[in-house]
Every structure is written in structure tokens, then in C-alpha cells.
Amino acid sequence: MFRALALALVLAGCSGAGGHTAWQVRSVTLDARNRPSADMLPALRAMGLTHITLVQFGFQRDADVPVIRMQPDARWYSESDRGARELAAAADSLGMGIIVKPHLWLGRYSTEGQSRSSIGYTSEAEWLEWESQYQELIMHYALLAEEIKAYMLVVGTELARSARERPQFWRALIGQVRQVYSGHLTYAANWWDEYEHVTFWEDVDAIGIQGYFELSDVPDPSLAELAGGWRKYKSDLKQLATETGRPVLFTEIGYRNVPDAAAKPWRWPSRDEIGRVAPDDPLQARLYESFFENFREEPWFEGAILWKWTGDRDRRRNMLDFSPQGKLAEDVIRRGFGGAP
């Protein structure tokens, strides 16, 4: 009863009536190879964003090799510590906050082989070696998050095997992070076969979920069909929020402008689609509209980080990607976040 009351108090006033949401977190992941133009962050603020999310990477060769390479001086601007500091200052001047979200990248820097969920080991010695290196990675970003006064730090992303088999490590890590970082914490669990198995939700401030839920395999689904797809997921999420006394935050949610985006929203772009798959901007927009319609008024829902927004002005080669920029979905997001027309 106390947890349910605490959740209600935390989220009181966070659901907006009418056409837009008043979620605590209205964010996009900013992916910028170079420093964005001076007008990009003001434009995002005008869309109704409250936060900018930055992803930094630790690199691991294989899931069964317990060696993590940090890259705080990454050449990719938004992934570097320098970029985080400069973007945080720019965001703060506009009244926006920063969310720091480290990821582990497996193998080569490509879209292949991203099975972070399978990282795990057969011996205790290997587990301890990996945990020591992962702790070093996260503590680095915890200190950076405190320095730039980040609103939230994501302590882990899609590390399902570790979260399931080594919960004591995560509880200890969260405790260590809280000694140096004073902001909010979450863990980003996968939508499929992970978030319901995490046992340390009460140690963080929000239930983080990578929200690529499969909604409909019907060709060109309607809003009503998409709402039907959301129904069971919403029921399960509400129950988890009530049981833990923690709000749900979609640490990622996004849709490509392709015909199978409702059936396989998690599917990454591939080169063989170029010239073969026709863009479906209306479906991408409808998926975002369904998302806002189904979560706008939920008091247990804290908000969402949309995947993703690129800092690259020349986006012609990426028109089948997750970004809503220059597509019908951009206006849907602006309305949903309560931005200026």
C-alpha cells in the first residue's frame, strides 16, 4: 500500500489532459558525429523536449571475453566526455537536462552481433573480472554525470544474463554509484524476456525498458489494431509499477518508416533495403500517435526517450532509419510532447 501511495505522489500532476503529455521525461537520443548546429537544441526544446539523452560506449570483443575498452575521448562528438560537457551546458541554458546512458558494444563497430543480453561466463573468476571492468566504466560515467549535473544515469543496458544471474552485483554497483552521483538512476531492460525478471527495480528510481514491443503483424495496421497490441503490455507494466512503487520509463522507443515497423520495431536498417523497400512514413507516424494515445494519461508512466535524433544535416542516405526528422512522425512527436506548432 505504501509503495502504491508513493508512486501516486511521485507522479501526481505528471499526466496531461488534452492533446499532449506532461511526462517528467520527454527526450530523444542525440546521435551526433560532429558538434550539432547552433539551432538544433533550441529546435528540440521548441518541440517540447525536457532532456537530451547521450549514449557512450564501452567496447567488448565477444560476449564471453571479459575485457571492456573504454573510449571517453571518442571521435564521435555525442559519445565523448567533451561532447557531453558541452551539450550539457547548452541544454542547461535552454532549461533542458541531460540523461547519460552508457552501452556496451560487441565486436566491430557495426550493426551486427549486438547480443549484449548474452554476456556471461562459466567461471566465477571471469564474472568477477568482467564486473570489475564494468564497474570502472560505470563509475567513470557516474562521475561525469555528477559533474554535468545530469538528471539521470542509466547504469546498464540490455545486460539480461548478468541482471538475471548476478543481481547482487547490480545492487552493489547501484549503491556505489549513489555515493558519487546524486541524480536519478535506472537500468534499461529489454522489452523481451528481461524486464519482468529484473529483481533490483526497487534499488533504482524508475523501471527502464527498451520499448520495442511487437504491436501488430497486420499489413498497415489501424490505430485501433495498434491499441489492441498495446493492451496486454500496458497491463503488465502497470502491475510491475504498482508492485515496485517505481514509475515506468521507456529508455528507448522508436519506429522506422518501413512497412514492417509495427511487427518488428526492433529491426535495424540493412543495406539490402536500399532501393528495394519503399518508405512508409504514414505508418511510422501512426505508430508514434498510438504510443502517445496509449500512454498519455497513465500516472505510472514517467516518460520516454525516443530513438533517435541525428545531428547530421545530410540525411538522404538514412531515410529508412529510426529518425523521425523531416518525416510525418516529427509533427506527431511535436504535438505529443506539447511543442510549438
C-alpha positions as CSV (number, residue, x, y, z in Angstrom):
1,M,0.0,0.0,0.0
2,F,2.8,2.4,0.9
3,R,4.6,1.7,-2.5
4,A,1.4,2.4,-4.4
5,L,0.9,5.7,-2.5
6,A,4.5,6.7,-3.0
7,L,4.1,6.1,-6.7
8,A,0.9,8.2,-6.9
9,L,2.6,11.0,-5.0
10,V,5.7,11.0,-7.2
11,L,3.6,11.1,-10.4
12,A,0.8,13.4,-9.3
13,G,0.3,16.0,-11.9
14,C,2.5,14.3,-14.4
15,S,-0.2,13.1,-16.8
16,G,-1.6,15.8,-19.1
17,A,-5.1,16.2,-20.3
18,G,-5.9,17.2,-23.8
19,G,-3.6,16.8,-26.8
20,H,-0.2,16.4,-25.3
21,T,1.6,14.7,-22.4
22,A,3.2,16.3,-19.3
23,W,5.6,13.4,-18.7
24,Q,8.6,14.0,-16.5
25,V,10.9,12.8,-19.2
26,R,10.4,13.8,-22.9
27,S,13.6,13.1,-24.6
28,V,15.4,11.9,-27.7
29,T,18.8,10.2,-28.0
30,L,21.0,12.6,-29.8
31,D,23.5,10.9,-32.2
32,A,26.0,13.5,-33.5
33,R,29.2,12.7,-35.3
34,N,30.2,16.4,-35.0
35,R,29.1,19.3,-32.9
36,P,25.5,20.0,-33.8
37,S,24.5,23.3,-35.4
38,A,23.6,26.1,-33.0
39,D,19.9,25.9,-33.8
40,M,19.5,22.2,-33.1
41,L,19.0,22.2,-29.4
42,P,16.7,25.3,-29.4
43,A,14.6,23.5,-32.1
44,L,14.4,20.4,-29.9
45,R,13.4,22.5,-26.9
46,A,10.7,24.1,-29.1
47,M,9.3,20.6,-29.8
48,G,8.6,20.1,-26.1
49,L,11.7,18.1,-25.0
50,T,12.8,18.2,-21.4
51,H,16.0,16.2,-21.8
52,I,18.7,15.2,-24.2
53,T,20.0,11.6,-23.9
54,L,23.6,10.8,-24.7
55,V,24.9,7.3,-25.4
56,Q,28.6,6.5,-24.6
57,F,30.1,3.1,-25.5
58,G,32.4,0.6,-23.8
59,F,33.7,-1.9,-26.4
60,Q,33.9,-5.7,-25.8
61,R,35.2,-8.1,-28.4
62,D,32.8,-11.0,-27.6
63,A,30.2,-11.9,-25.1
64,D,32.4,-14.5,-23.5
65,V,35.6,-12.3,-23.3
66,P,35.6,-10.3,-20.1
67,V,37.5,-7.3,-21.4
68,I,35.9,-3.9,-21.8
69,R,37.7,-1.0,-23.5
70,M,36.6,2.5,-22.6
71,Q,36.6,5.4,-25.0
72,P,35.9,8.7,-23.2
73,D,37.7,10.6,-25.9
74,A,35.6,9.1,-28.7
75,R,35.8,10.9,-32.0
76,W,32.0,10.8,-32.3
77,Y,31.1,14.0,-30.6
78,S,28.0,13.0,-28.7
79,E,29.8,9.9,-27.4
80,S,32.7,11.7,-25.9
81,D,33.1,13.3,-22.5
82,R,33.9,16.6,-24.2
83,G,30.7,16.5,-26.1
84,A,28.7,15.6,-23.0
85,R,30.1,18.6,-21.1
86,E,29.4,21.0,-24.0
87,L,25.9,19.6,-24.7
88,A,25.0,19.7,-21.0
89,A,26.0,23.4,-20.8
90,A,24.0,24.2,-23.9
91,A,21.0,22.2,-22.8
92,D,21.1,23.8,-19.3
93,S,21.0,27.3,-20.9
94,L,17.7,26.2,-22.6
95,G,16.2,24.7,-19.4
96,M,16.8,21.1,-20.5
97,G,18.5,18.3,-18.7
98,I,20.9,15.5,-19.7
99,I,20.5,11.7,-19.4
100,V,23.7,9.7,-19.6
101,K,23.2,6.2,-21.0
102,P,26.3,4.0,-21.4
103,H,26.1,1.0,-23.7
104,L,28.4,-2.0,-24.3
105,W,29.1,-2.6,-28.0
106,L,30.2,-6.1,-29.0
107,G,32.6,-6.8,-31.8
108,R,33.3,-4.4,-34.7
109,Y,31.6,-1.0,-34.8
110,S,28.7,-2.3,-37.0
111,T,25.1,-3.2,-36.6
112,E,25.9,-6.9,-36.5
113,G,26.2,-9.1,-33.4
114,Q,24.7,-6.8,-30.8
115,S,23.8,-9.6,-28.3
116,R,24.6,-7.8,-25.1
117,S,22.0,-9.9,-23.4
118,S,24.2,-13.0,-23.7
119,I,27.3,-11.5,-22.0
120,G,28.1,-14.1,-19.3
121,Y,30.7,-16.5,-18.1
122,T,31.2,-20.1,-16.9
123,S,33.6,-19.4,-14.1
124,E,33.4,-17.1,-11.0
125,A,36.8,-15.6,-11.9
126,E,35.6,-14.5,-15.3
127,W,32.5,-13.0,-13.9
128,L,34.5,-11.0,-11.3
129,E,36.9,-9.8,-14.0
130,W,34.0,-8.6,-16.2
131,E,32.2,-7.0,-13.2
132,S,35.4,-5.2,-12.1
133,Q,35.8,-3.7,-15.6
134,Y,32.1,-2.8,-16.0
135,Q,32.2,-1.1,-12.6
136,E,35.1,1.0,-13.7
137,L,33.2,2.0,-16.8
138,I,30.0,3.0,-15.0
139,M,31.8,4.8,-12.2
140,H,33.6,6.9,-14.8
141,Y,30.2,7.9,-16.2
142,A,28.7,8.4,-12.8
143,L,31.4,11.0,-12.0
144,L,30.8,12.6,-15.4
145,A,27.0,12.6,-14.8
146,E,27.6,14.3,-11.4
147,E,29.9,16.9,-12.9
148,I,27.5,17.9,-15.7
149,K,24.5,17.7,-13.3
150,A,22.8,15.0,-15.4
151,Y,19.2,14.4,-14.5
152,M,19.6,10.6,-14.8
153,L,22.2,7.9,-15.3
154,V,21.4,4.5,-16.8
155,V,23.6,2.0,-15.0
156,G,23.1,-0.8,-17.6
157,T,21.5,-1.5,-20.9
158,E,20.2,-4.9,-22.1
159,L,22.6,-7.0,-20.0
160,A,19.9,-9.6,-19.4
161,R,22.1,-12.6,-18.4
162,S,24.1,-10.6,-15.9
163,A,20.9,-9.0,-14.5
164,R,19.3,-12.3,-14.0
165,E,22.3,-14.3,-12.7
166,R,24.2,-11.7,-10.8
167,P,21.6,-9.3,-9.1
168,Q,23.9,-8.9,-6.1
169,F,26.5,-7.3,-8.4
170,W,23.9,-4.8,-9.6
171,R,22.7,-3.9,-6.2
172,A,26.3,-3.3,-5.0
173,L,27.0,-1.2,-8.1
174,I,23.9,0.9,-7.7
175,G,25.0,1.6,-4.1
176,Q,28.5,2.6,-5.2
177,V,27.1,4.9,-7.9
178,R,24.9,6.6,-5.3
179,Q,27.9,7.5,-3.3
180,V,29.3,9.8,-6.1
181,Y,26.2,10.6,-8.1
182,S,23.2,12.5,-6.7
183,G,20.7,12.2,-9.6
184,H,18.2,9.6,-10.7
185,L,19.1,6.1,-11.6
186,T,17.6,3.4,-13.8
187,Y,18.5,0.2,-15.6
188,A,17.4,-0.3,-19.3
189,A,16.0,-3.8,-19.6
190,N,14.9,-5.3,-22.9
191,W,11.2,-5.4,-23.7
192,W,11.5,-9.1,-24.5
193,D,12.2,-11.7,-21.7
194,E,14.2,-9.3,-19.5
195,Y,12.3,-6.6,-17.7
196,E,10.0,-9.0,-15.9
197,H,13.0,-10.9,-14.5
198,V,14.9,-8.0,-13.0
199,T,14.9,-8.3,-9.2
200,F,16.5,-4.9,-8.3
201,W,13.9,-2.4,-9.6
202,E,13.4,-1.1,-6.0
203,D,17.1,-0.1,-5.9
204,V,16.7,2.3,-8.8
205,D,14.3,5.3,-9.3
206,A,12.5,4.1,-12.4
207,I,11.8,0.9,-14.3
208,G,13.7,1.4,-17.6
209,I,12.5,-0.5,-20.6
210,Q,13.7,-0.6,-24.2
211,G,10.2,-0.4,-25.6
212,Y,10.4,-2.2,-29.0
213,F,7.1,-4.1,-28.3
214,E,5.7,-6.0,-31.3
215,L,2.3,-4.5,-31.8
216,S,0.7,-6.0,-35.0
217,D,1.6,-8.2,-37.9
218,V,-1.4,-6.9,-39.9
219,P,-0.3,-5.0,-43.0
220,D,-0.8,-1.3,-42.5
221,P,-2.5,-1.6,-39.0
222,S,-5.0,0.9,-37.9
223,L,-4.9,2.9,-34.6
224,A,-7.4,0.5,-33.2
225,E,-5.3,-2.5,-34.1
226,L,-2.2,-0.9,-32.6
227,A,-4.1,-0.1,-29.4
228,G,-5.0,-3.8,-29.2
229,G,-1.4,-4.7,-29.5
230,W,-0.5,-2.4,-26.6
231,R,-3.3,-3.7,-24.3
232,K,-1.5,-6.7,-22.6
233,Y,1.9,-4.9,-22.4
234,K,0.3,-2.0,-20.6
235,S,-1.5,-4.2,-18.1
236,D,1.8,-6.0,-17.3
237,L,3.7,-2.7,-17.0
238,K,1.1,-1.2,-14.7
239,Q,1.2,-4.2,-12.5
240,L,5.0,-4.0,-12.2
241,A,4.9,-0.3,-11.4
242,T,2.3,-0.9,-8.7
243,E,4.3,-3.8,-7.2
244,T,7.6,-2.0,-7.0
245,G,6.4,1.6,-6.4
246,R,8.5,2.7,-9.3
247,P,7.3,4.5,-12.5
248,V,8.0,3.0,-15.9
249,L,10.3,4.9,-18.3
250,F,10.9,3.8,-21.9
251,T,14.7,4.2,-22.1
252,E,14.3,3.6,-25.8
253,I,11.3,3.6,-28.1
254,G,11.3,4.3,-31.8
255,Y,10.0,3.2,-35.2
256,R,11.4,3.2,-38.7
257,N,9.4,4.3,-41.7
258,V,9.2,0.8,-43.2
259,P,6.2,-1.5,-43.8
260,D,7.1,-4.0,-41.0
261,A,7.7,-1.4,-38.3
262,A,4.7,-2.5,-36.2
263,A,5.6,-6.2,-36.4
264,K,9.3,-5.8,-35.9
265,P,10.1,-2.4,-34.5
266,W,13.4,-3.6,-33.2
267,R,14.8,-4.5,-36.6
268,W,17.8,-2.5,-37.6
269,P,18.3,-0.9,-41.1
270,S,20.2,-3.0,-43.6
271,R,22.0,-2.1,-46.8
272,D,19.9,-4.6,-48.9
273,E,16.8,-2.5,-48.2
274,I,18.1,0.5,-50.2
275,G,16.1,0.7,-53.4
276,R,14.1,-2.3,-52.5
277,V,11.9,-1.2,-49.6
278,A,9.6,1.7,-50.1
279,P,9.4,4.2,-47.2
280,D,6.2,4.1,-45.2
281,D,6.1,7.5,-43.4
282,P,2.4,7.3,-42.5
283,L,2.9,4.0,-40.6
284,Q,5.8,5.5,-38.6
285,A,3.6,8.5,-37.8
286,R,0.7,6.3,-36.8
287,L,2.9,4.2,-34.5
288,Y,4.0,7.3,-32.6
289,E,0.4,8.5,-32.5
290,S,-0.6,5.2,-31.0
291,F,2.2,5.4,-28.4
292,F,1.1,8.8,-27.3
293,E,-2.6,7.9,-27.2
294,N,-2.0,4.8,-25.1
295,F,0.4,6.3,-22.5
296,R,-0.5,10.0,-22.3
297,E,-2.8,9.6,-19.3
298,E,-1.1,6.8,-17.4
299,P,0.0,8.1,-13.9
300,W,2.5,5.2,-13.6
301,F,4.4,6.2,-16.7
302,E,7.3,8.7,-16.4
303,G,8.1,9.3,-20.0
304,A,10.2,8.2,-22.9
305,I,13.5,8.6,-24.7
306,L,12.9,8.4,-28.5
307,W,15.4,6.6,-30.6
308,K,16.8,8.6,-32.2
309,W,17.7,12.1,-33.5
310,T,20.7,12.6,-35.7
311,G,23.0,15.7,-35.7
312,D,23.8,15.0,-39.4
313,R,22.1,17.5,-41.7
314,D,22.6,15.4,-44.8
315,R,20.3,12.5,-44.0
316,R,19.5,11.3,-47.6
317,R,21.3,8.1,-47.0
318,N,19.3,7.4,-43.8
319,M,15.8,7.8,-45.0
320,L,14.8,4.3,-43.8
321,D,16.2,4.8,-40.4
322,F,14.7,5.3,-36.9
323,S,14.9,9.1,-37.0
324,P,11.6,11.0,-37.4
325,Q,13.4,14.1,-38.8
326,G,11.7,15.5,-41.8
327,K,9.0,12.8,-41.8
328,L,5.4,12.9,-40.8
329,A,6.3,11.5,-37.4
330,E,8.1,14.7,-36.5
331,D,4.9,16.6,-36.3
332,V,3.2,13.8,-34.3
333,I,6.1,13.9,-31.7
334,R,5.9,17.7,-31.6
335,R,2.2,17.6,-30.8
336,G,2.6,14.7,-28.3
337,F,5.4,16.5,-26.4
338,G,3.4,19.7,-26.4
339,G,5.9,21.7,-28.6
340,A,5.3,24.8,-30.6
341,P,3.4,24.2,-33.9
